[in-house]
Amino acid sequence: MYAPVQLLSASRQNLWRLTLIRLLVLAAQAGSVGIAYLSGLVPLPWLALCVTLAVSLALCLFTALRLRLRGPWPVTELEYTVQLACDLVIHSVLLYYSGGAANPFVSYYLVPLTIAAATLPWLHTMALCGLGLAGYSLLLFWPHPLNIPLAQRESLLIYGMWLSVAMAAVLITFFAAKMAGALRRQDELQALRREEGMRDQQLLAVATQAAGAAHELGTPLATMSVLLKELRQEYRDKPALQDDLALLQEQVKLCKDTLQQLVRAAEAERRQALQEQTVVQWLEATLNRWHLMRPEATYRFQCLGGGAVPRLLPPADLTQALLNLLNNAADACPDRLDIRLDWDEHWIDLSIRDHGAGVPLAIAEQIGRPFFTTKGKGFGLGLFLSQASVTRAGGSVKLYNHEEGGTLTELRLPRGARHV
């Protein structure tokens, strides 16, 4: 339950990066101490330095082991601050035993502080800044000078400063930028989740109202069906009226069948009893059902995909989403709709093109929001519900103004996924 959240956590990723920085710096420090010991040029307190490097290595191993554990132990900002504080303390001790404030690697103080400024709240950053300043001040006022000639000290200072600045610049540029990017991505993900949560609340409200409306519509539809049957028997001698009554009776029956189908589909989805079929079969069945609802519409269907036909398990809400998109196109212009189906190794693409007025640019950004409609009738929920259903199936819905006029609606579904 907790592992996916931890693996995607920006703080967890940043702690991994900090451990990598610590290992790189530890390797550079151990190499420098080793070279100084083997060359004999600089007399240093070797035991104290080795103990400090061993503590740094133990901290790296402990942090790596802690990050490998996948229990309910998230990486907090306080823990990250303590980790950076340990780096500052270890670096201060190493500097104390290797020249104090005169050591050219004193500029490495800026690396943990830059990382803190890029990834932590200002209060934690100020605390680390105070710790860094305290460490540098102690090195400055209580020095531990090296007993080496002045000329050799100046030479080591020049080359050491170059190496220190180069290492700090590389670490700050690469790792700090990566850490800040991880935090930005986490903020974007949280904003996306908040948006999805608001959409789910809106969907729940609409679904609750729809369930109540479906239950209430059963009685008036049954009454209308009985009255229409009696009217047809009463006016048998009027053929023109008989045709109108037959059409009304057919539409009432279609409404009743739709409500019953919704109930059956919900029950089938609850029991996971959906029927697998090819995308062509699903689309043709949906088009046939839609044409009964909109007999005035004319369309041309083209199947452009090659190779094996994708198979899917379409739930009722995905079929209803396609019906909503077809109705939107027919509302814009019911004549000569162009419907095309295509697929590749990863995606199933369905396009619906109408020859209406297109999407007005002034309101293009509001299209798809709940209760927003450009029609004189309707509730402004069709496209919103369609986008929600397709997104739930892992796909997307996009609307464009076609270059030759009208609106192009593109529905994309992932191939090979269970669309349930």
C-alpha positions as CSV (number, residue, x, y, z in Angstrom):
1,M,0.0,0.0,0.0
2,Y,2.8,2.4,0.9
3,A,5.5,1.3,-1.5
4,P,4.3,3.0,-4.7
5,V,3.8,6.3,-2.8
6,Q,7.3,6.1,-1.4
7,L,8.9,5.2,-4.7
8,L,7.3,8.2,-6.3
9,S,8.0,10.6,-3.4
10,A,10.2,13.6,-4.3
11,S,11.7,13.5,-0.8
12,R,12.6,9.9,-1.2
13,Q,14.2,10.5,-4.6
14,N,16.1,13.5,-3.3
15,L,17.5,11.4,-0.4
16,W,18.8,8.9,-2.9
17,R,20.5,11.7,-4.8
18,L,21.9,13.1,-1.5
19,T,23.3,9.7,-0.7
20,L,24.9,9.5,-4.2
21,I,26.5,13.0,-3.6
22,R,27.8,11.8,-0.3
23,L,29.4,8.8,-1.8
24,L,31.0,10.8,-4.6
25,V,32.4,13.4,-2.1
26,L,33.5,10.6,0.3
27,A,35.4,8.9,-2.6
28,A,37.1,12.3,-3.4
29,Q,37.9,12.9,0.3
30,A,39.3,9.4,0.9
31,G,41.3,9.6,-2.3
32,S,42.8,12.9,-1.2
33,V,43.7,11.6,2.2
34,G,45.2,8.5,0.6
35,I,47.3,10.5,-1.8
36,A,48.5,12.7,1.1
37,Y,49.4,9.7,3.2
38,L,51.3,7.9,0.5
39,S,53.2,10.9,-0.7
40,G,54.1,12.1,2.8
41,L,54.0,15.7,1.7
42,V,51.4,16.8,4.2
43,P,51.5,15.6,7.9
44,L,47.9,15.0,9.0
45,P,46.2,13.3,12.0
46,W,45.5,10.2,10.0
47,L,43.5,8.3,12.7
48,A,41.1,11.2,13.3
49,L,40.5,11.6,9.5
50,C,40.0,7.9,9.0
51,V,37.5,7.7,11.9
52,T,35.5,10.6,10.4
53,L,35.5,9.1,6.9
54,A,34.3,5.8,8.4
55,V,31.4,7.6,10.1
56,S,30.5,9.2,6.8
57,L,30.6,5.7,5.1
58,A,28.4,4.3,7.9
59,L,25.9,7.1,7.3
60,C,25.8,6.3,3.6
61,L,25.2,2.6,4.3
62,F,22.6,3.3,6.9
63,T,20.7,5.7,4.6
64,A,20.9,3.3,1.6
65,L,19.5,0.5,3.8
66,R,16.8,2.7,5.2
67,L,15.7,3.6,1.6
68,R,15.7,0.0,0.6
69,L,13.1,-0.8,3.2
70,R,9.6,-0.6,1.8
71,G,7.6,-0.3,5.0
72,P,5.3,2.6,6.1
73,W,8.3,4.9,6.8
74,P,8.0,7.9,4.6
75,V,11.0,10.4,4.1
76,T,10.0,13.5,5.9
77,E,11.4,17.0,5.5
78,L,12.8,16.8,9.1
79,E,14.7,13.6,8.3
80,Y,16.1,15.2,5.1
81,T,17.2,18.2,7.1
82,V,19.0,16.0,9.7
83,Q,20.8,14.2,6.8
84,L,22.1,17.5,5.5
85,A,23.1,18.6,9.0
86,C,25.1,15.4,9.3
87,D,26.9,16.3,6.1
88,L,27.8,19.8,7.4
89,V,29.1,18.4,10.7
90,I,31.2,15.7,9.0
91,H,32.6,18.2,6.6
92,S,33.5,20.6,9.4
93,V,35.3,17.9,11.3
94,L,37.3,16.9,8.2
95,L,38.2,20.5,7.6
96,Y,39.3,21.0,11.2
97,Y,41.9,18.2,10.9
98,S,43.1,19.3,7.5
99,G,43.9,23.0,7.8
100,G,40.7,24.5,9.1
101,A,39.3,27.6,7.3
102,A,42.5,27.7,5.2
103,N,41.5,24.4,3.5
104,P,40.4,25.2,-0.1
105,F,37.5,22.7,0.2
106,V,35.8,25.0,2.7
107,S,33.6,26.2,-0.2
108,Y,31.8,22.8,-0.1
109,Y,29.7,24.3,2.6
110,L,27.7,25.9,-0.2
111,V,26.6,22.5,-1.7
112,P,24.4,21.3,1.2
113,L,23.1,24.8,1.7
114,T,22.1,25.1,-2.0
115,I,20.4,21.7,-1.9
116,A,18.5,22.8,1.3
117,A,17.4,26.1,-0.4
118,A,16.2,24.2,-3.4
119,T,14.3,21.4,-1.7
120,L,13.3,22.4,1.9
121,P,11.1,25.0,3.6
122,W,12.8,28.3,4.6
123,L,12.8,27.4,8.3
124,H,14.8,24.2,7.8
125,T,17.1,26.1,5.3
126,M,17.7,28.8,7.9
127,A,18.6,26.2,10.5
128,L,21.1,24.6,8.2
129,C,22.5,27.9,7.2
130,G,23.1,28.7,10.9
131,L,24.8,25.4,11.4
132,G,27.1,26.0,8.4
133,L,28.0,29.5,9.6
134,A,28.7,28.1,13.1
135,G,31.0,25.4,11.7
136,Y,32.9,27.9,9.5
137,S,33.2,30.4,12.4
138,L,34.7,27.7,14.7
139,L,37.2,26.8,12.0
140,L,38.1,30.4,11.6
141,F,38.6,31.3,15.3
142,W,39.9,27.9,16.6
143,P,42.1,26.8,13.7
144,H,44.1,23.6,13.5
145,P,47.0,24.8,11.1
146,L,49.1,22.4,9.1
147,N,52.8,22.3,9.7
148,I,54.0,22.7,6.0
149,P,56.1,25.3,4.2
150,L,54.4,28.5,3.1
151,A,55.2,28.0,-0.6
152,Q,53.8,24.5,-0.6
153,R,50.7,25.7,1.3
154,E,50.1,28.4,-1.4
155,S,50.4,25.9,-4.2
156,L,48.0,23.4,-2.5
157,L,45.6,26.3,-1.9
158,I,45.5,27.4,-5.6
159,Y,45.0,23.9,-7.0
160,G,42.7,22.9,-4.2
161,M,40.5,26.0,-4.7
162,W,40.1,25.1,-8.4
163,L,39.2,21.5,-7.7
164,S,36.8,22.6,-4.9
165,V,35.0,25.2,-7.1
166,A,34.7,22.7,-10.0
167,M,33.3,20.0,-7.8
168,A,30.8,22.3,-6.1
169,A,29.7,23.8,-9.4
170,V,29.1,20.3,-10.9
171,L,27.2,19.0,-7.9
172,I,25.1,22.1,-7.5
173,T,24.2,22.4,-11.2
174,F,23.3,18.8,-11.7
175,F,21.9,17.5,-8.5
176,A,20.3,20.6,-7.1
177,A,18.5,21.1,-10.5
178,K,17.4,17.4,-10.4
179,M,16.1,17.7,-6.9
180,A,14.1,20.9,-7.6
181,G,12.7,19.3,-10.7
182,A,11.5,16.3,-8.6
183,L,9.7,18.7,-6.3
184,R,8.1,20.5,-9.2
185,R,6.8,17.2,-10.6
186,Q,5.4,16.2,-7.2
187,D,3.6,19.6,-7.0
188,E,2.2,19.0,-10.5
189,L,1.1,15.5,-9.6
190,Q,-0.6,16.7,-6.4
191,A,-2.4,19.4,-8.4
192,L,-3.5,16.8,-10.9
193,R,-4.8,14.6,-8.1
194,R,-6.7,17.5,-6.6
195,E,-8.3,18.2,-10.0
196,E,-9.2,14.5,-10.4
197,G,-10.7,14.5,-6.9
198,M,-12.9,17.5,-7.7
199,R,-14.0,15.8,-10.9
200,D,-14.8,12.6,-9.1
201,Q,-16.9,14.6,-6.6
202,Q,-18.8,16.2,-9.5
203,L,-19.2,12.7,-11.1
204,L,-20.6,11.3,-7.9
205,A,-23.1,14.1,-7.6
206,V,-24.2,13.6,-11.2
207,A,-24.4,9.9,-10.8
208,T,-26.5,10.2,-7.6
209,Q,-28.9,12.5,-9.5
210,A,-29.0,10.2,-12.5
211,A,-29.8,7.2,-10.4
212,G,-32.7,9.0,-8.8
213,A,-33.9,10.3,-12.2
214,A,-33.7,6.8,-13.7
215,H,-35.8,5.3,-10.9
216,E,-38.4,8.1,-11.2
217,L,-38.6,7.8,-15.0
218,G,-39.8,4.2,-15.0
219,T,-43.4,5.1,-13.9
220,P,-44.1,7.9,-16.4
221,L,-42.6,5.9,-19.3
222,A,-44.8,3.0,-18.4
223,T,-47.8,5.3,-18.3
224,M,-46.9,6.8,-21.7
225,S,-46.5,3.4,-23.2
226,V,-50.0,2.3,-22.1
227,L,-51.6,5.5,-23.4
228,L,-49.8,5.3,-26.7
229,K,-51.1,1.7,-27.2
230,E,-54.7,2.9,-26.4
231,L,-54.4,5.8,-28.8
232,R,-53.2,3.6,-31.6
233,Q,-56.2,1.3,-31.1
234,E,-58.6,4.3,-30.9
235,Y,-57.4,6.0,-34.0
236,R,-56.9,3.1,-36.3
237,D,-58.6,4.9,-39.2
238,K,-56.0,7.7,-39.3
239,P,-52.8,6.4,-41.0
240,A,-50.9,9.7,-40.6
241,L,-51.6,9.8,-36.9
242,Q,-50.7,6.1,-36.6
243,D,-47.2,6.8,-38.0
244,D,-46.6,9.6,-35.4
245,L,-47.9,7.4,-32.6
246,A,-45.8,4.5,-33.7
247,L,-42.7,6.7,-33.7
248,L,-43.5,8.0,-30.2
249,Q,-44.1,4.4,-29.0
250,E,-40.7,3.4,-30.5
251,Q,-39.0,6.3,-28.7
252,V,-40.6,5.5,-25.4
253,K,-39.6,1.8,-25.8
254,L,-36.1,3.0,-26.6
255,C,-36.0,5.1,-23.3
256,K,-37.2,2.1,-21.3
257,D,-34.7,-0.2,-22.9
258,T,-31.9,2.3,-22.2
259,L,-32.8,2.4,-18.5
260,Q,-33.0,-1.4,-18.3
261,Q,-29.7,-1.7,-20.1
262,L,-28.0,0.7,-17.7
263,V,-29.2,-1.4,-14.8
264,R,-28.0,-4.6,-16.4
265,A,-24.7,-3.1,-17.4
266,A,-24.1,-1.8,-13.8
267,E,-24.9,-5.3,-12.4
268,A,-22.6,-7.0,-15.1
269,E,-19.8,-4.6,-14.3
270,R,-20.2,-5.2,-10.6
271,R,-20.0,-8.9,-11.2
272,Q,-17.2,-8.4,-13.8
273,A,-19.3,-10.2,-16.4
274,L,-18.5,-7.9,-19.3
275,Q,-18.2,-9.5,-22.7
276,E,-14.9,-9.3,-24.6
277,Q,-15.3,-8.3,-28.2
278,T,-13.3,-6.7,-31.0
279,V,-13.2,-2.9,-31.3
280,V,-15.0,-3.1,-34.7
281,Q,-17.9,-5.2,-33.2
282,W,-18.2,-2.7,-30.3
283,L,-18.2,0.3,-32.6
284,E,-20.7,-1.2,-35.1
285,A,-23.1,-2.2,-32.2
286,T,-22.8,1.3,-30.7
287,L,-23.4,2.9,-34.1
288,N,-26.5,0.8,-34.7
289,R,-27.9,1.7,-31.3
290,W,-27.1,5.4,-31.9
291,H,-28.8,5.4,-35.3
292,L,-32.0,4.2,-33.6
293,M,-31.8,7.2,-31.4
294,R,-30.9,9.6,-34.2
295,P,-32.5,8.3,-37.4
296,E,-32.2,11.6,-39.1
297,A,-28.3,11.5,-39.0
298,T,-26.3,10.1,-41.9
299,Y,-22.7,9.0,-41.6
300,R,-19.9,7.1,-43.3
301,F,-17.8,4.6,-41.3
302,Q,-14.3,3.7,-42.4
303,C,-12.1,1.1,-40.7
304,L,-8.5,2.0,-41.6
305,G,-6.6,-0.3,-39.1
306,G,-4.5,-3.1,-40.4
307,G,-3.3,-6.3,-38.8
308,A,-4.9,-8.0,-35.9
309,V,-8.1,-6.3,-34.7
310,P,-7.8,-5.1,-31.0
311,R,-10.1,-6.7,-28.5
312,L,-11.5,-5.0,-25.4
313,L,-14.0,-5.2,-22.6
314,P,-16.0,-2.0,-22.9
315,P,-18.0,-1.1,-19.8
316,A,-21.3,0.7,-20.1
317,D,-19.9,4.1,-19.4
318,L,-17.4,3.9,-22.2
319,T,-20.2,3.0,-24.7
320,Q,-22.3,5.9,-23.3
321,A,-19.3,8.2,-23.8
322,L,-19.1,7.3,-27.4
323,L,-22.9,7.8,-27.8
324,N,-22.5,11.3,-26.2
325,L,-19.7,12.2,-28.7
326,L,-21.8,11.0,-31.6
327,N,-24.8,13.0,-30.4
328,N,-22.7,16.1,-30.0
329,A,-21.6,15.7,-33.6
330,A,-25.1,15.1,-34.8
331,D,-26.3,18.2,-32.9
332,A,-23.8,20.3,-34.7
333,C,-24.7,18.9,-38.1
334,P,-26.5,15.5,-38.6
335,D,-25.6,15.2,-42.3
336,R,-22.5,13.4,-43.7
337,L,-20.7,12.6,-40.4
338,D,-17.3,11.0,-41.1
339,I,-16.3,8.3,-38.6
340,R,-12.9,6.6,-38.9
341,L,-11.4,3.8,-36.9
342,D,-7.6,3.2,-36.8
343,W,-5.1,1.4,-34.5
344,D,-1.4,0.7,-34.1
345,E,0.7,-1.3,-31.6
346,H,-0.3,0.9,-28.7
347,W,-3.4,2.9,-29.3
348,I,-6.9,2.7,-30.8
349,D,-7.9,5.9,-32.5
350,L,-11.5,6.9,-33.4
351,S,-12.3,10.2,-35.1
352,I,-15.7,11.8,-35.6
353,R,-15.9,14.8,-38.0
354,D,-19.0,16.9,-38.4
355,H,-19.7,19.7,-40.9
356,G,-21.1,22.2,-38.4
357,A,-19.9,25.6,-37.3
358,G,-17.0,24.3,-35.3
359,V,-15.9,25.2,-31.8
360,P,-15.9,29.0,-31.1
361,L,-12.3,30.1,-30.1
362,A,-13.7,32.4,-27.3
363,I,-15.1,29.4,-25.4
364,A,-12.7,26.7,-26.5
365,E,-11.1,26.4,-23.0
366,Q,-14.5,25.9,-21.3
367,I,-15.6,23.0,-23.5
368,G,-15.9,19.9,-21.4
369,R,-16.6,21.6,-18.1
370,P,-19.6,20.4,-16.2
371,F,-22.9,22.3,-16.9
372,F,-21.4,24.3,-19.7
373,T,-23.1,24.0,-23.1
374,T,-23.2,25.8,-26.4
375,K,-26.6,24.4,-27.3
376,G,-30.0,25.9,-26.6
377,K,-30.9,22.6,-25.0
378,G,-29.1,20.2,-22.8
379,F,-27.4,20.2,-19.4
380,G,-23.8,20.6,-20.4
381,L,-22.8,17.2,-19.1
382,G,-22.3,15.0,-22.2
383,L,-18.7,15.9,-23.0
384,F,-17.8,16.1,-19.3
385,L,-19.0,12.6,-18.6
386,S,-17.5,11.3,-21.8
387,Q,-14.0,12.7,-20.9
388,A,-14.3,11.2,-17.4
389,S,-15.2,7.8,-18.7
390,V,-12.5,7.7,-21.4
391,T,-9.9,9.0,-18.9
392,R,-10.9,6.2,-16.5
393,A,-10.2,3.7,-19.3
394,G,-6.7,5.3,-19.8
395,G,-7.6,7.3,-22.9
396,S,-8.3,10.8,-24.0
397,V,-10.8,12.9,-25.8
398,K,-9.8,16.0,-27.8
399,L,-11.8,18.4,-30.0
400,Y,-10.4,20.5,-32.8
401,N,-11.7,22.9,-35.4
402,H,-11.2,21.1,-38.8
403,E,-9.2,23.0,-41.4
404,E,-12.0,22.5,-43.9
405,G,-14.8,23.4,-41.5
406,G,-16.7,21.6,-38.7
407,T,-15.4,19.9,-35.6
408,L,-13.0,16.9,-35.4
409,T,-13.4,14.8,-32.2
410,E,-10.6,12.4,-31.5
411,L,-11.1,9.5,-29.0
412,R,-8.0,7.5,-28.1
413,L,-7.9,4.3,-26.1
414,P,-4.9,2.2,-25.1
415,R,-4.6,-1.0,-26.9
416,G,-4.4,-4.2,-24.9
417,A,-5.7,-2.7,-21.7
418,R,-8.8,-3.9,-19.9
419,H,-11.2,-1.0,-20.3
420,V,-13.1,-1.7,-17.1
